[in-house]
Amino acid sequence: MGMTIVYVVVSLVICLAYFTAVDHYLMESQGLDYWYLFRK
């Protein structure tokens, strides 16, 4: 059970890092910022 939690946490970290990289790429190339939607 403990290893399953570790795998889930690692997967979430990887997904978050990937999402952040994609968001940064879009922001650099097209001036889009996903997080701007939450700053209003």
C-alpha positions in Angstrom: 0.0 0.0 0.0 2.9 2.3 0.9 4.5 1.9 -2.6 1.2 2.7 -4.3 1.1 6.1 -2.5 4.7 6.8 -3.6 3.8 6.0 -7.2 0.7 8.3 -7.1 2.8 11.2 -5.6 5.5 10.8 -8.2 2.9 10.7 -11.0 1.3 13.9 -9.7 4.7 15.6 -9.5 5.5 14.6 -13.1 2.1 15.8 -14.3 2.4 19.1 -12.5 5.9 19.6 -13.9 4.7 18.8 -17.5 1.7 21.1 -17.1 4.0 23.9 -15.9 6.4 23.4 -18.8 3.5 23.4 -21.4 2.0 26.5 -19.7 5.4 28.2 -19.9 5.8 27.3 -23.6 2.4 28.7 -24.5 3.0 31.8 -22.5 6.3 32.4 -24.3 5.1 31.6 -27.8 1.6 32.9 -27.9 1.3 35.2 -24.9 -1.3 32.8 -23.2 -1.2 32.3 -19.5 -3.5 29.6 -18.0 -3.1 30.9 -14.5 -4.4 34.4 -15.6 -7.8 32.9 -15.5 -7.5 32.5 -11.7 -6.0 35.9 -11.1 -9.1 37.9 -12.1 
